[in-house]
């Protein structure tokens, strides 16, 4: 068992990571709970694949668990789905001593955390991610929320979990495309903070793309270590934690423009990383000439899309700029962008002219 601490004073918690950790979930989380009742929030696919196994592990530790399910996919991450989960809390008699588990990918974790933050003004919350993206990013750090008509994740709360339990062998049940989309977040950590980890990815990209267990376990552990550092340094994203949004301002705009159906989150972020490099180069911030090539090479080896196709690239670029205005990372009316300086170093930049941002978007759009 690898244990990665998230140091947040009285609200500190551990990330427990090991092959087969799902079977020990009950004993790992029971010490962090006051009550015995648990509502497991999972999409229908995860519940079918792994639900019985989790329930058995929880019951073995003397916990009483109920599963509430929803339709899989980003479109289900809404207030309406949260309402259904709150109704399930009532039916299961979840009180302030009890807990809610987010079981699945980022949608499940974000939704369950938001439900936990609001139910009875806050109940305990556990993350048990089953997808690569959730393991390396969204399950750690306490960001929760739902999407709205105005944009992605604009309605939410910071709600730190009591614990995170990661069984990296669960990625074997993932759709290959979904798995590869998660690799974009793994790549991100190397660019923004850890050149050694980036170099490891270059050496083991083929093994990681094939989801070989040892490579997956190492990638998840290193990503969690890096994410834990950012969270401990800047829990509510007032400064350095914003570096984790590398590629995301562009990526969220792409997701919204395409209705959250054309690209998976990691795919949109991968395209967004290339746009961020273009913007950094245009602004004279990029000092390492080889970074764009090395990043592109990993994106290709991870079999992630590199560009957005559109009938009218110029019109699409203008629309994407407008979407940025509603991104949750806007501060004082200015959209903040995370731009690479060199491998392992990024910076925040805002106040950019519309035409400059539009050009960066256009760099990643091809007619088609």
N, C-alpha and C positions, 0 to 999 in steps of 0.2 A: 504494500500500500504506500503510495506517494501522498504526502500531505503538504498542501501549499496553504500557508496562512494568509488571510486577508486582514491586515492590521488596522482596525478601526476603533481602538479603545474598548469601551464596554460592549460595543456591537461587533467585535471581531468574530470571525468565523473561519472554518477550515474548508478547503476543497479536498475531498477524499477521492483519489484516483487510483484505480486498479482494475485489471481484467477480472470480471466476475463481481465487481463491487455492487451491482444491482441486487445480487442475492443476499447481501449483508446490509442493505439500505436501512432496515428497521433498527438494527443494533447501532448503526452509525449515527442515526438522527435522534433516537429516543432520548439520549442525555440532554438534548437541546429543547425538549418539549415539556410542557407542564401538564397538558391534558393527554387524552388517549385517542381522541377522534381526529381523523384526517380525511379531507376531501382531496382526491387526486384529480387534477384537471389535465385531460389528455385529448388529443384528436382521435378520431375513430380508428385510424390506421395504427397508431401507436398502442392504443388500448387493445386492439385485436392481436397485435404481435407480441406485446410485452406486459399487458395489464395483469394477467393472472400471476405472472412471475413476481411482479412488484407487490401485489396484494399478499401473496404468500410470504414474502420477506417481511412485510410490515406486521402481519399477523403473528409471525414467529417471534417478534419482539413485543407482543402483547398490545399492539395497536389495532384500532378499529378503523378500517378504511373503506371508503366508497369512491367509485369512479364516476365522474361527470364528463361526458364527451361532447365534442363539437366537430363540425365538418372540417377536414384538414385544409390548410391553405391560408395565405395572407388575407384574402377577402373576408375570412371569418373573424379577424382580429378587430372587433367592433364593440361599441357600447352595448349593442343588442345581445351579443354573445355573452358579454360580462353580466348582463341582467339575468341571463339563463343560469350562469354559474352562481350568482347570488341566490337565486331561487333554490339551487342545489344545496347551497350552504344552509339555508333554512330547513330544507327537508332532512339534511343529515345532522341537524342540531349542532352546527359548528359554533362554539362560543369562544370567548376571548382566551381561553386556555388551550384551544385546539390549533390545528395547523392546516394549511393548504399546500399541496405539492404541485409544482409545475413539472409535468412529465412529458417530454417530447422535444420538439425543436424550439426555435426562438419564438414562434407564435404562441406556443403553449406556455413557455416561461414568462413572456411579457404579459400575456393575458392573466395567468394565474397570480402573478405578482400584483397586478393592478387590482384584481378581485380581493386579494389578501389585504392590500393597503386600505381598501375602502370598507370591507365587511367589518361591522362593529368598530369602525374607525381604526382598524388594524389588528390582524391576527398573525401568528407566526407563519413563516413561509419557507419552503424548502425547494431547491432546484435539483432535478434529476434529468439532465439533458440526454437526448438520444441521438442527436445529429451532430455532425462535426462543427457546424457553425455555432450551435448553442454551447457545445463543450468548450470551444476556444474563446468565445466572446460573450454572448448575451446572457449566459447563466451566471456570470460573475459581475458584481458591481452594483446591483440594485436598481438598474433602470427598468422600469415597467411601463406599460401603457397600451393604448389601442389606437388604431387609425381612425380618422374622421374624414368628412368630405373636404376639409381644408388641407389635409396632408397627412403624412405618415408620422405616427408617434407624437402627435401634438397634444394629445390628452394622456396624462400619465402621472406617475409619482416615483420618487426614489423610495425603494423598499428593499432593504438589504435582507438576503436570506439568512436563515439560521445555520445553514450548511449547504454545500453543493456536493453531490455524489455523482461521480463520473465513471462509467464503465465503457472504456474505449472500444470494446469488442462489439458494442451495439451498432457501430457504423456499418458492420457487415450486412445489416438488414436494410440499409438505406438504398434509395434509388441512386444509381451512379451519378446522374447529373446533379442531384441535390448534394451528394457528397463532394463532388468537385467544386461546386459553388462555395462550400465552406473553406476550401483551400485559399480563396482570396483573402479571408481574414487572417489565415496563418501567414501568408505572404506579407500582409500589412505590417505585422510586428517586426519583421526583419528590416523593412524600409524605415519605419519610424524610430526604432530604438536599438536594434540588436543586429549589427552586421555579421556577427558570428553565426547567429541563427539563420540569417539569410544565406550565408555560405553553406550551412548544413543543408538547407533546402535545395540549393543548386546541386549538391552532391547526391542527395537522396530523393530528388523530385520524382523519378520514375517509380520508386518504391512507394512514395507517398500517394502518387496518383493512382496506383493499384491498390491502395488501402492495405498495405502489408502491416500486420499488427504491431511490430516493433517500431516501425516508422510512425504510425498513427499515435502510439502511446507517447513517443518522444515529442512529437509536434504538439500534442495536446498539453503535456506537462509544461513545456517551455512557454507556450502561449498563455497558459494560466498563470505562470510565474510573472510574466510581463504584465498581464492584465491586472493582477493583484497589486503590483507596484503602482500602477497608475491610479487605481482606486484608493489605495492608502494615501497617496500623495495629494489627491484632489477628488474627494468623493463626489461632490456635486457639480463637477465640471466647470469650475470657475477659471481654470488655467490649463495646466499641462494635460489633464485628462482629455481635453478637446483634440489632442493629437491622434487619439483613437479614431477620430472621424475622417482620417485620411481616405480620400476617394468617396466618402459618403455624401457630401453635399451635392456633388455631381450625380452620384448613384441614386440618391433619393429622388432627385428631379427626373431622372430617367424612368424610375419605377412609376412615379405618378403619371408622367406623360404617356406611358404604355399601359396604364390601368392595373399595375401590379400583377399582370398575367403573362406578359411576354418574356420577362427576365426574372430569374430568381435573384434574391437580394445580393448574394455574393457575385453573381454575374454582372449586375449593374455596378457594383462597387469596383469590380475589376476594370470595367470600361472607365469608371470615374477616376481611378488611379492614373490611367494614361492621360486623361484630360488635366488632372492636377499637375502632372509632369509638364505638359504643354504650357500651362499657365505659369508655372515656376520658371520655365525657360524664357517665356515672353517678358516676365518681370525681372529677369536677370538674377534670380535667386538660386538657380541650380548651378552648383559648383563642381559637380562630379559628372563628367561627360558620359561615363559608361553606365550610369544608373538606368536611363531609359531602356537601353538595350538589354540589360540584365533583368529588369522587371518584365519587359515584354517576353523574354525567353522563358521565364517561369510561368507567366500567364499562358503561353502556348503549351508548355509541357504539362500544365494542369488542365489543358483543353478547355480554357475559358474564352468566351467571346472577347474580341478586341475592339469592336466598333458597333455603333448603332446604325442601322439602315433606315432611311426615310425617303419618301417620295420627294419632299422638298426640304433638303438639309438646312437651308437658311431659315425657313419658317420654323422648323423644329428647334433650332438653336435659340431663336427668340422666345419660343414657348418655354423652353427649359430654363432660361434666365428668369422668367416670371415665376416659375415654380420655386426657385431659390428664395424668393422674397418671403415665402411661407415656411421655410425650413426652420426647425426648432433651434438651430444654431445661430439664427440672426440675433445680433445684439445692437441696441441703439439704432435700429433700422439698417444696419450694415450686415451683409452676408459675410461670414468668416470662412475662409478657405484654408485648408491644411496643405502646405506646399513643401515638397522635398528640397532640402539644401544639398545634402549628400547622404549616402547610405548610413542610416542610423540617426539622422538629424532632420527634423522638419520644423516649420515655423507657421504661425498663424498670420494671415494677412486679410485685411478687410478694406473697405473704402475704394474698391476697384471700380473703374468706369464700366458701364453696361457693355459697351462695345468690346472691351477687353475680355470680359467673362464670356460674352457671346462667341468670340473667336476661339476660346478654349473649348467650349462645347462643340463648335463646328469642326474642330480638329479631330473629333472622334465620331463624326457622322459621315456616312457615305450614302450616295444616292442608290436607291434600290427598291 
